[in-house]
Amino acid sequence: MFDLPSETNSEKKEYRIFRKNLLENGFVMLQYSIYYRSLPNRSSLKKYEGILKRFVPKGGNVRLLYVSEKQFQDMILLAGNRSKQEEIVGSNRLVVI
């Protein structure tokens, strides 16, 4: 989850680079400024935590939250529909949000 400043041209550029890196590393947008990725085990979690730390912008607020697949599936959707990607995520994986 992230909230990045985007008032100046340099801040907008940092946002674009951050988002591009998320997508290149297999993260999928759940909603604006919230991206997730399903991972098979805890060692993969640590790997992606390290990857994210390398390209996280200096400004703003970026948070990493680990939830189990069961917790992710139990998320209550009050409006809208689940994406195809959300339905595909396997039941034996951890989800990084």
N, C-alpha and C positions, 0 to 999 in steps of 0.2 A: 504494500500500500504506500502511496506516496503523494505528497503535496509539494510541488516545486514552484518556486517563483518563475514567472514568465512575463515580466514587464519589459526588460531590456532585450536587445537582440542577442546578447551573449547568454542570458538566461534561457531564452527560447531555444538557442542552439544546444545548450546543455540538456534541456528537456528532450529534444529530438534525439540526441545521441543516446541518452539513457533509455528512452522507449525503444529505439532501434536495437540496442543491446539486449533488452528484455526479450524482444521478439526473436532475435538471432539465437538466443539461448533456450528457446522452446516455451517461453511464457505466453499465455493467452490472456487477452483482456476479459475480465469478468464484468467489470463496469469501469467507467472512466476513473483512471488512476488506481485501479485495483487489478493486478495481474496474478495469475496462478500457474503452477506447473505441477504435474503429478510425478512423483519419484518413487522408485521401487524400494528404497531402504534408507536408513539414517546416514550411512556413509555418503550417499549421493546428496543428502541434504547439506552436509558439511562442504562438499565440493561446490555446490551452487551458492552457498553462503559466501565462500571465498571469491567466487567469480563475481557475485554482485558487489562485494566490497571493493573490487578493483575499479568498477566504473560508476559507482554511486556519486552523484554530484555533491559538492561541498555545501551548497545552500539547500534550504528547504527541509522537509521531513520525510524520511524513508523508513518504513518499518517492515520487518520480516516476521511472519507468523507461521508456525508449523501446526497443521491440523491433520488428524487422521482422515482416511477416506470416509469412515463412518460419520465423523463430525461434519465433513464437507457435504455428504449426502443428506444429512439431517438439517441442513440449512433451510430455513423456511422462506419460500418465495412469495412475497405479498402481492407483487404485480409483475406482469411480464411472463416470459417463458424461459425454461432452461435451454441453453444453447446445445447444439449437437455435441460439441466438445465436452460439456458437462456430463452428458449422458454416457459418453464413451469411456470416461475415466474408470479404470478398473477398481475392483473392491479390495485388492491387496496392496494398495499403494498409499504413500503419504502424499499430502498435497501441501505445497509451499505457496502461501499467499503473501 
